Amino acid sequence: MPAKQAGPRRAHTLRDAVAGLGGAISSIPDGMACGLLAGVNPVYGLYASSSGAFFGGIATSTPLMVVTTTSAAALATGSALESVPAQNRDSALILLTILGGLLMWAAAVLRVARYTRFISHSVMIGFLTGISATILISQVPTMIGVSTSGPSAFAKALDLVTELGHIDFASLVCGAVALAVVGVLGRTRFVALGALGAIAIPSVIVFFPWFDGVAQVRETGDLPTGLPMPEIPELSLLSPELIAGAASVALIVLVQGVGVRESVPEPSRNPNAVSRDFSAQGLANVASGFFQGMPVGGSVSATSLNIALGARTRWAAAFRGVFVLVLVLAAGGLIGRVPMPALAALLIYAAVMSIRPREIVSVFRAGGIGRVTLLITALATLLLPVATAVGVGVALSLVLQLNRDSIDMRIVELEPTDDGGLRELDPPVVLHPDHVTVLDVYGSLLYAGAHNFANQLPPATDRVVVVLRLRGRVTVGVTFMKALVEYARRLDERGGHMYVSGVDPVLMSRYREKVGLPPCITVVEAESVLGRSTLHAFDEGMRWLAAQRDSPDEE
């Protein structure tokens, strides 16, 4: 299997090298654009594209995944660094990247991958839509040569409206040319050259006198010309805001990585594969930080390009990382001449292409909770810092999951048939005296689901037996057990009894120790044949009623 290779196979080396070179060419503008989006020197994006692709490529369990700079991670990085003074921002970036990588490692060790499924599709679409809109709002001013300010993307958009009368047409021309080039070549087989052409042509244009005032990359700070040297992070810059920013970056990267993994043909079905992808992205970020790079993660566009260029193994990503470094060293002097409006145009193009109109329409057509969730998450991304918006999205996902589970909870009646089976019926409105009623439960019995269970139980009446089937339940909460015991006691007060059937023996012994089951509840443990323990409980309930009828009334 490719995931177990110690080195590149000779038969695939040429294809992987070609794919790596094509990917490296596209990484140059993409990395610089992400550096611009994060508000740092674009060279940090180039170094990240090199170390992220190399270290992520050799460690990931998804062989064709490319770990590199992404717009969402860059935006979260910029949000986390907003409060850092300009003179400390470069050092804070290194610390943020390494801290984010360590948090990704921790997520892999703690098996956090299992919880990513609780982030709903509508939340992810809302978040990605908000991210795309935020990128558009933040980069349009750079493309047209104006400056805006504001505490949120929405505020910056309002400020942009007031600045439209001050457009710098030289900057606008550079940005428009870049958009046209990447838009045309992006739809052809020369897609790998599209982004490169989008910065190369405007870089030539700025040599003409009329374009002297167009902002260029060299104005953002000193541009290193040699190999990136390892740098130890300054721990004195550690702050709660930086830790929260690193956590939001880690969450965005890991959730995006799960999506990238699912987009790769025949992803590994090993249960530890996602956790290994987490640790690989953690390694890539730690390496990126030490080698003066910014946060990286699994990239949908880079991975798709890697596959389209004919990559065969994980070494295509490793080659990509090496070639990025070679190109940076060979063309380091030219990087400073790249116009900032051209990089902004690339980000605008990427943001527009990231919007998923079909999926947004499908969520809106489904209506209900999904529609509200998408709107709330998108608005949170526009109105709040990215770290806060991520927290809102995660909290919203958990609340919706619990709400959905409680809504899906319902009780049905099971009636024994002559052939020894069980027929499902609507739940009884009332319990009939001297009768055994078998109830089954669908849905979650945790939190709100347990309260719904208690509310849906039919009222207790005289001399009834209720059999509650709990087949397949591996865990139930204390709230449910409390509701179960209270209902059994109400039956007991009316001369009835409760049986609980199909119970996992380990589960019930655990709750006997923690909660204690009263005598009014009889437990019938699960058997290998489905329905047998429930039928046994039904028969015992019939005998219990007969015994009650035969016993003399007490004075």
C-alpha positions as CSV (number, residue, x, y, z in Angstrom):
1,M,0.0,0.0,0.0
2,P,1.2,3.5,-0.7
3,A,0.7,4.6,2.9
4,K,3.5,2.2,4.0
5,Q,6.1,3.1,1.5
6,A,9.6,4.0,2.9
7,G,10.5,5.8,-0.3
8,P,9.2,6.6,-3.8
9,R,8.7,3.7,-6.2
10,R,10.9,3.9,-9.3
11,A,7.9,3.3,-11.5
12,H,6.0,6.3,-10.1
13,T,8.9,8.7,-9.5
14,L,8.6,10.5,-12.8
15,R,4.9,11.0,-12.5
16,D,5.2,12.1,-8.9
17,A,8.0,14.5,-9.7
18,V,6.0,16.1,-12.6
19,A,2.9,16.4,-10.3
20,G,5.1,17.9,-7.6
21,L,6.6,20.5,-10.0
22,G,3.2,21.5,-11.3
23,G,1.9,21.8,-7.8
24,A,4.9,23.8,-6.7
25,I,4.3,26.3,-9.5
26,S,0.8,26.9,-8.3
27,S,2.0,27.1,-4.7
28,I,4.1,30.2,-5.3
29,P,1.1,32.5,-5.8
30,D,-1.2,30.7,-3.5
31,G,1.3,30.8,-0.6
32,M,2.0,34.5,-1.1
33,A,-1.7,35.2,-1.3
34,C,-2.4,33.4,2.0
35,G,0.5,35.4,3.6
36,L,-1.3,38.6,2.5
37,L,-4.6,37.3,3.9
38,A,-3.0,36.6,7.2
39,G,-1.5,40.1,7.3
40,V,2.1,38.9,7.4
41,N,5.0,38.9,5.0
42,P,4.0,36.7,2.0
43,V,7.3,34.9,2.2
44,Y,6.0,33.1,5.3
45,G,3.3,31.6,3.1
46,L,6.0,30.3,0.7
47,Y,8.0,28.7,3.5
48,A,4.8,27.2,4.8
49,S,3.9,25.8,1.4
50,S,7.3,24.1,1.3
51,S,7.5,22.6,4.8
52,G,3.8,21.8,5.0
53,A,3.7,19.8,1.7
54,F,6.9,17.9,2.5
55,F,6.3,16.9,6.2
56,G,2.6,16.5,5.7
57,G,3.1,14.4,2.6
58,I,5.4,11.9,4.2
59,A,3.3,11.5,7.3
60,T,-0.4,11.5,6.3
61,S,-2.5,8.4,6.0
62,T,-4.2,9.8,2.9
63,P,-1.3,9.5,0.3
64,L,-2.5,12.0,-2.2
65,M,-3.5,14.7,0.3
66,V,-1.5,18.0,0.0
67,V,-0.9,19.9,3.2
68,T,-0.3,23.5,2.4
69,T,-1.6,27.0,3.1
70,T,-5.4,27.5,3.0
71,S,-7.5,30.6,2.8
72,A,-9.6,29.6,5.9
73,A,-6.6,28.9,8.1
74,A,-4.9,32.1,6.8
75,L,-8.0,34.2,7.7
76,A,-8.1,32.6,11.2
77,T,-4.4,33.4,11.6
78,G,-4.9,37.0,10.6
79,S,-7.8,37.3,13.1
80,A,-5.7,35.8,15.9
81,L,-2.8,38.2,15.2
82,E,-4.9,41.4,15.0
83,S,-4.2,42.4,18.5
84,V,-0.5,41.7,18.4
85,P,1.8,44.8,17.9
86,A,3.3,45.0,14.4
87,Q,6.9,44.6,15.7
88,N,5.9,41.3,17.4
89,R,3.7,39.9,14.7
90,D,6.3,37.7,12.9
91,S,7.4,36.1,16.2
92,A,3.8,35.6,17.3
93,L,3.1,33.9,13.9
94,I,5.8,31.3,14.6
95,L,4.5,30.7,18.1
96,L,0.9,30.5,16.8
97,T,1.8,28.0,14.1
98,I,3.7,25.7,16.4
99,L,1.0,25.9,19.1
100,G,-1.6,25.0,16.5
101,G,0.4,22.0,15.4
102,L,0.8,20.8,19.0
103,L,-3.0,21.1,19.5
104,M,-3.5,19.0,16.4
105,W,-1.2,16.3,17.8
106,A,-3.2,16.4,21.1
107,A,-6.4,16.0,19.0
108,A,-4.9,12.9,17.4
109,V,-3.9,11.4,20.7
110,L,-7.3,12.1,22.3
111,R,-9.1,10.6,19.3
112,V,-11.0,13.8,18.7
113,A,-11.7,12.7,15.1
114,R,-14.8,10.8,16.3
115,Y,-16.4,14.1,17.3
116,T,-16.0,15.9,14.0
117,R,-19.2,14.1,12.8
118,F,-21.2,16.3,15.2
119,I,-20.4,19.4,13.2
120,S,-23.4,19.4,10.9
121,H,-23.3,19.9,7.1
122,S,-25.3,23.2,7.3
123,V,-22.9,24.6,9.9
124,M,-19.9,23.8,7.6
125,I,-21.5,25.3,4.6
126,G,-22.5,28.4,6.5
127,F,-19.0,28.8,7.9
128,L,-17.3,28.3,4.5
129,T,-19.7,30.7,2.9
130,G,-19.0,33.3,5.6
131,I,-15.2,32.7,5.2
132,S,-15.5,33.3,1.4
133,A,-17.5,36.5,2.0
134,T,-15.0,37.7,4.5
135,I,-12.1,37.1,2.1
136,L,-14.0,39.0,-0.6
137,I,-14.6,41.9,1.7
138,S,-11.0,42.0,3.0
139,Q,-9.3,41.8,-0.4
140,V,-11.4,44.0,-2.6
141,P,-9.9,47.2,-1.0
142,T,-6.4,45.9,-1.8
143,M,-7.3,45.1,-5.3
144,I,-8.7,48.6,-6.0
145,G,-6.0,50.4,-4.0
146,V,-8.0,51.8,-1.1
147,S,-7.8,51.1,2.7
148,T,-10.7,50.2,5.0
149,S,-11.0,49.6,8.7
150,G,-13.5,48.1,11.1
151,P,-13.8,45.5,13.9
152,S,-15.6,42.9,11.6
153,A,-16.0,42.0,8.0
154,F,-19.4,43.6,8.0
155,A,-18.0,46.9,9.3
156,K,-15.2,46.8,6.8
157,A,-17.8,46.3,4.0
158,L,-19.7,49.4,5.1
159,D,-16.4,51.4,5.2
160,L,-15.6,50.1,1.7
161,V,-18.7,51.7,0.3
162,T,-17.5,55.2,1.5
163,E,-14.1,54.6,-0.2
164,L,-15.3,53.7,-3.6
165,G,-14.7,57.3,-4.8
166,H,-11.0,56.9,-4.1
167,I,-10.2,53.9,-6.3
168,D,-6.7,53.7,-7.6
169,F,-7.2,52.7,-11.3
170,A,-3.6,51.5,-11.7
171,S,-4.2,49.0,-8.9
172,L,-7.6,48.1,-10.3
173,V,-6.0,47.3,-13.7
174,C,-3.4,45.0,-12.2
175,G,-6.1,43.2,-10.2
176,A,-8.5,42.9,-13.2
177,V,-5.7,41.5,-15.4
178,A,-4.9,38.9,-12.7
179,L,-8.5,37.9,-12.4
180,A,-8.9,37.6,-16.1
181,V,-5.8,35.4,-16.4
182,V,-6.6,33.0,-13.6
183,G,-10.3,32.9,-14.7
184,V,-9.4,31.9,-18.2
185,L,-6.5,29.5,-17.5
186,G,-8.3,28.0,-14.5
187,R,-10.9,26.5,-16.9
188,T,-8.3,24.8,-19.1
189,R,-5.7,22.1,-18.8
190,F,-3.1,24.8,-17.9
191,V,-4.8,25.3,-14.5
192,A,-1.4,24.9,-12.7
193,L,-0.1,27.9,-14.6
194,G,-3.2,30.0,-14.1
195,A,-2.2,31.4,-10.7
196,L,1.4,31.9,-11.8
197,G,0.4,33.8,-14.9
198,A,-2.0,35.9,-12.7
199,I,1.0,37.3,-10.8
200,A,3.6,37.2,-13.5
201,I,1.8,39.4,-16.0
202,P,0.9,42.2,-13.5
203,S,4.5,41.9,-12.2
204,V,5.7,43.0,-15.7
205,I,3.0,45.7,-16.0
206,V,4.2,47.5,-12.8
207,F,7.5,48.3,-14.6
208,F,5.6,50.9,-16.7
209,P,5.6,54.4,-15.3
210,W,1.9,54.7,-14.9
211,F,1.9,51.8,-12.4
212,D,4.6,53.2,-10.1
213,G,2.2,53.7,-7.3
214,V,0.9,50.1,-7.2
215,A,1.7,48.4,-3.9
216,Q,4.2,45.6,-4.1
217,V,5.2,42.7,-1.9
218,R,8.5,44.2,-1.0
219,E,6.7,47.0,0.8
220,T,5.4,44.5,3.4
221,G,8.8,44.0,5.0
222,D,12.3,42.5,4.4
223,L,12.2,39.5,2.0
224,P,14.6,36.6,3.0
225,T,16.7,35.4,0.1
226,G,18.2,32.2,1.6
227,L,17.0,29.0,3.1
228,P,14.6,29.3,6.0
229,M,16.6,28.7,9.2
230,P,15.0,27.0,12.2
231,E,13.6,29.6,14.7
232,I,12.7,29.0,18.3
233,P,9.4,30.6,19.3
234,E,9.3,33.5,21.8
235,L,7.2,32.1,24.7
236,S,6.9,35.5,26.2
237,L,4.3,36.3,23.5
238,L,2.0,33.6,24.7
239,S,-1.4,35.0,25.7
240,P,-5.0,33.7,26.1
241,E,-5.9,35.4,22.8
242,L,-3.1,33.6,20.9
243,I,-4.0,30.3,22.5
244,A,-7.7,30.8,21.4
245,G,-6.5,31.7,17.9
246,A,-4.3,28.6,17.7
247,A,-7.3,26.5,18.8
248,S,-9.5,28.0,16.1
249,V,-6.8,27.4,13.5
250,A,-6.4,23.8,14.6
251,L,-10.2,23.2,14.5
252,I,-10.5,24.7,11.0
253,V,-7.6,22.7,9.7
254,L,-8.7,19.4,11.1
255,V,-12.3,19.7,9.9
256,Q,-11.1,20.8,6.5
257,G,-8.7,17.8,6.5
258,V,-11.6,15.4,7.1
259,G,-13.3,16.8,4.1
260,V,-10.2,16.6,1.9
261,R,-9.8,13.0,3.0
262,E,-13.3,12.1,1.8
263,S,-12.6,13.8,-1.6
264,V,-9.6,11.5,-2.3
265,P,-10.4,8.4,-4.4
266,E,-10.5,5.3,-2.2
267,P,-9.5,6.8,1.2
268,S,-8.2,4.4,3.8
269,R,-10.9,2.8,5.9
270,N,-8.5,2.1,8.8
271,P,-10.3,3.4,12.0
272,N,-7.0,5.2,12.9
273,A,-6.6,6.9,9.5
274,V,-8.3,10.2,10.4
275,S,-6.2,10.4,13.7
276,R,-3.1,9.8,11.7
277,D,-4.1,12.6,9.3
278,F,-4.5,14.8,12.4
279,S,-1.0,14.0,13.6
280,A,0.4,14.5,10.1
281,Q,-1.0,18.0,9.9
282,G,0.2,18.7,13.4
283,L,3.8,17.6,12.3
284,A,3.5,19.9,9.2
285,N,2.5,22.9,11.3
286,V,5.2,22.4,13.9
287,A,7.8,22.1,11.1
288,S,6.3,25.1,9.3
289,G,6.6,27.2,12.5
290,F,10.2,26.1,13.1
291,F,11.1,27.0,9.5
292,Q,9.4,30.4,9.6
293,G,6.1,29.4,8.0
294,M,2.4,30.0,8.8
295,P,-0.3,27.5,9.6
296,V,-1.1,24.8,7.0
297,G,-3.7,22.1,6.5
298,G,-5.2,19.7,4.0
299,S,-6.2,21.7,0.9
300,V,-9.1,20.7,-1.3
301,S,-7.8,22.6,-4.3
302,A,-4.2,21.6,-3.9
303,T,-5.2,17.9,-3.5
304,S,-7.5,18.0,-6.5
305,L,-4.7,19.5,-8.6
306,N,-2.2,16.9,-7.3
307,I,-4.6,14.2,-8.5
308,A,-5.2,15.9,-11.8
309,L,-1.5,16.2,-12.5
310,G,-1.1,12.4,-12.2
311,A,0.3,12.0,-8.7
312,R,0.6,8.3,-7.8
313,T,2.0,8.3,-4.2
314,R,2.6,10.5,-1.2
315,W,5.9,11.5,-2.6
316,A,4.3,13.8,-5.1
317,A,3.5,16.1,-2.1
318,A,7.1,15.7,-0.8
319,F,8.5,16.7,-4.3
320,R,6.1,19.6,-4.3
321,G,7.6,20.9,-1.0
322,V,11.2,20.6,-2.3
323,F,10.4,22.3,-5.6
324,V,8.6,25.2,-3.8
325,L,11.9,25.9,-1.9
326,V,14.0,25.6,-5.1
327,L,11.7,28.1,-6.9
328,V,11.8,30.5,-4.0
329,L,15.6,30.4,-3.9
330,A,15.8,30.8,-7.7
331,A,13.3,33.6,-8.0
332,G,13.6,35.3,-4.6
333,G,14.5,38.6,-6.2
334,L,11.4,38.7,-8.3
335,I,9.0,37.9,-5.5
336,G,9.3,41.5,-4.1
337,R,8.0,42.9,-7.5
338,V,4.7,41.1,-7.3
339,P,1.8,43.6,-7.1
340,M,-0.4,43.3,-4.0
341,P,-3.6,43.8,-6.1
342,A,-2.7,40.7,-8.1
343,L,-2.5,38.6,-4.9
344,A,-5.7,40.1,-3.7
345,A,-7.3,39.1,-7.1
346,L,-6.2,35.5,-6.6
347,L,-7.8,35.4,-3.2
348,I,-11.0,36.9,-4.5
349,Y,-11.1,34.3,-7.3
350,A,-10.4,31.5,-4.8
351,A,-13.2,32.8,-2.5
352,V,-15.7,33.0,-5.3
353,M,-14.8,29.4,-6.4
354,S,-15.2,28.2,-2.8
355,I,-18.8,29.3,-2.6
356,R,-21.1,26.2,-3.1
357,P,-24.4,27.6,-4.5
358,R,-25.9,24.1,-5.1
359,E,-25.3,23.0,-1.5
360,I,-26.6,26.3,-0.2
361,V,-29.7,25.9,-2.3
362,S,-30.2,22.3,-1.1
363,V,-29.9,23.4,2.5
364,F,-32.5,26.1,2.0
365,R,-34.8,23.8,0.2
366,A,-34.6,21.4,3.1
367,G,-35.8,24.3,5.3
368,G,-36.2,24.2,9.0
369,I,-33.2,24.0,11.3
370,G,-30.6,23.6,8.5
371,R,-31.6,27.0,6.9
372,V,-31.4,28.8,10.2
373,T,-28.1,27.2,11.1
374,L,-26.5,28.1,7.8
375,L,-27.5,31.8,8.2
376,I,-26.5,32.1,11.9
377,T,-23.0,30.5,11.2
378,A,-22.4,32.7,8.1
379,L,-23.5,35.9,9.9
380,A,-21.3,34.9,13.0
381,T,-18.3,34.6,10.6
382,L,-19.0,38.1,9.2
383,L,-19.8,39.8,12.4
384,L,-17.4,38.2,14.9
385,P,-13.7,37.3,15.0
386,V,-13.0,34.0,13.4
387,A,-12.1,32.3,16.6
388,T,-15.4,33.3,18.1
389,A,-17.3,32.3,15.0
390,V,-15.7,28.9,15.1
391,G,-16.9,28.5,18.7
392,V,-20.4,29.6,17.8
393,G,-20.4,27.0,14.9
394,V,-19.2,24.2,17.2
395,A,-21.7,25.1,20.0
396,L,-24.5,25.4,17.5
397,S,-23.6,21.9,16.1
398,L,-23.8,20.3,19.5
399,V,-27.1,22.1,20.4
400,L,-28.6,21.0,17.1
401,Q,-27.4,17.5,17.5
402,L,-29.0,17.2,21.0
403,N,-32.2,18.9,19.7
404,R,-32.4,16.5,16.8
405,D,-31.9,13.5,19.0
406,S,-34.6,14.6,21.3
407,I,-37.0,15.3,18.4
408,D,-36.3,11.9,17.0
409,M,-37.1,10.1,20.3
410,R,-40.5,8.3,20.1
411,I,-42.2,5.4,21.9
412,V,-44.1,2.6,20.1
413,E,-46.1,-0.4,21.3
414,L,-45.0,-4.0,20.5
415,E,-47.7,-6.7,20.4
416,P,-46.8,-10.4,20.5
417,T,-48.0,-12.4,17.5
418,D,-49.2,-16.0,17.3
419,D,-46.0,-17.0,15.5
420,G,-43.7,-15.8,18.3
421,G,-42.9,-12.4,16.8
422,L,-43.6,-8.8,17.7
423,R,-45.9,-6.4,15.8
424,E,-45.2,-2.7,16.0
425,L,-48.2,-0.4,16.8
426,D,-48.8,3.2,17.6
427,P,-48.2,4.1,21.3
428,P,-51.1,3.5,23.6
429,V,-52.9,6.6,24.9
430,V,-53.9,4.8,28.1
431,L,-52.9,1.6,29.8
432,H,-55.6,-1.0,30.2
433,P,-56.0,-2.6,33.6
434,D,-54.9,-6.3,34.0
435,H,-52.9,-6.0,30.8
436,V,-49.2,-6.3,29.8
437,T,-48.1,-3.5,27.5
438,V,-44.8,-3.8,25.7
439,L,-43.1,-0.5,24.8
440,D,-40.0,0.1,22.6
441,V,-38.0,3.4,22.2
442,Y,-36.4,4.9,19.2
443,G,-33.9,7.7,19.3
444,S,-31.5,9.1,21.9
445,L,-32.3,8.8,25.6
446,L,-29.7,11.3,26.7
447,Y,-30.4,14.8,28.0
448,A,-33.5,16.3,26.3
449,G,-34.3,12.8,24.9
450,A,-34.7,11.5,28.4
451,H,-37.2,14.3,29.2
452,N,-39.2,13.6,26.1
453,F,-39.2,9.9,27.0
454,A,-40.8,10.7,30.4
455,N,-43.4,13.0,28.7
456,Q,-44.4,10.4,26.1
457,L,-45.0,7.5,28.6
458,P,-48.7,6.7,29.0
459,P,-50.1,7.6,32.4
460,A,-50.1,4.9,35.0
461,T,-53.4,3.1,35.8
462,D,-54.4,0.3,38.2
463,R,-53.0,-3.2,37.9
464,V,-50.9,-2.9,34.8
465,V,-47.5,-4.3,33.7
466,V,-45.3,-2.4,31.4
467,V,-42.4,-4.0,29.6
468,L,-39.8,-1.5,28.3
469,R,-37.5,-2.9,25.6
470,L,-33.9,-1.5,25.7
471,R,-32.3,-3.7,23.2
472,G,-29.1,-2.3,21.7
473,R,-28.6,0.4,24.3
474,V,-24.9,0.6,25.2
475,T,-25.3,3.7,27.4
476,V,-28.1,5.6,29.1
477,G,-27.9,8.7,31.2
478,V,-28.8,9.3,34.8
479,T,-31.7,11.5,33.7
480,F,-33.2,8.6,31.8
481,M,-32.7,6.2,34.8
482,K,-34.3,8.7,37.1
483,A,-37.4,9.0,34.8
484,L,-37.5,5.2,34.5
485,V,-37.5,4.7,38.3
486,E,-40.1,7.3,38.9
487,Y,-42.4,5.8,36.4
488,A,-42.0,2.3,37.8
489,R,-42.8,3.6,41.3
490,R,-46.0,5.2,40.0
491,L,-47.0,1.8,38.5
492,D,-46.2,0.2,41.8
493,E,-48.4,2.6,43.7
494,R,-51.3,1.7,41.4
495,G,-50.7,-2.1,41.9
496,G,-48.6,-2.6,38.8
497,H,-45.0,-3.6,37.9
498,M,-42.3,-2.8,35.3
499,Y,-40.0,-5.1,33.4
500,V,-37.0,-3.9,31.4
501,S,-36.0,-6.3,28.6
502,G,-33.1,-6.8,26.2
503,V,-30.7,-5.1,28.6
504,D,-27.0,-5.4,28.2
505,P,-25.8,-7.0,31.5
506,V,-22.8,-4.7,31.9
507,L,-24.9,-1.6,31.4
508,M,-27.5,-2.6,34.0
509,S,-24.9,-3.7,36.6
510,R,-23.2,-0.3,36.2
511,Y,-26.5,1.5,37.0
512,R,-27.4,-0.8,39.8
513,E,-24.2,0.3,41.5
514,K,-24.6,4.0,40.7
515,V,-28.3,4.6,40.9
516,G,-29.9,1.5,42.5
517,L,-32.9,-0.2,41.1
518,P,-36.0,-0.6,43.3
519,P,-37.9,-3.9,43.6
520,C,-40.7,-2.5,41.4
521,I,-38.3,-3.0,38.4
522,T,-37.4,-6.5,37.1
523,V,-34.5,-6.7,34.6
524,V,-34.5,-9.4,31.9
525,E,-31.1,-9.5,30.2
526,A,-30.6,-9.6,26.5
527,E,-30.4,-12.9,24.6
528,S,-28.7,-13.7,21.3
529,V,-32.1,-14.2,19.6
530,L,-33.8,-10.9,18.9
531,G,-37.1,-10.4,20.8
532,R,-36.7,-13.5,23.0
533,S,-36.0,-11.6,26.2
534,T,-38.9,-9.3,25.5
535,L,-41.3,-12.2,25.0
536,H,-40.0,-13.8,28.2
537,A,-40.7,-10.5,30.1
538,F,-44.2,-10.5,28.6
539,D,-44.8,-14.0,29.8
540,E,-43.5,-13.1,33.3
541,G,-45.7,-10.1,33.4
542,M,-48.8,-12.2,32.5
543,R,-47.9,-14.6,35.4
544,W,-47.3,-11.7,37.7
545,L,-50.8,-10.3,36.9
546,A,-52.4,-13.8,37.4
547,A,-50.7,-14.1,40.8
548,Q,-52.0,-10.6,41.8
549,R,-55.5,-11.7,40.9
550,D,-55.3,-14.9,42.8
551,S,-53.9,-13.3,46.0
552,P,-56.5,-12.4,48.7
553,D,-57.2,-8.7,49.1
554,E,-55.5,-7.1,52.0
555,E,-57.7,-5.4,54.5
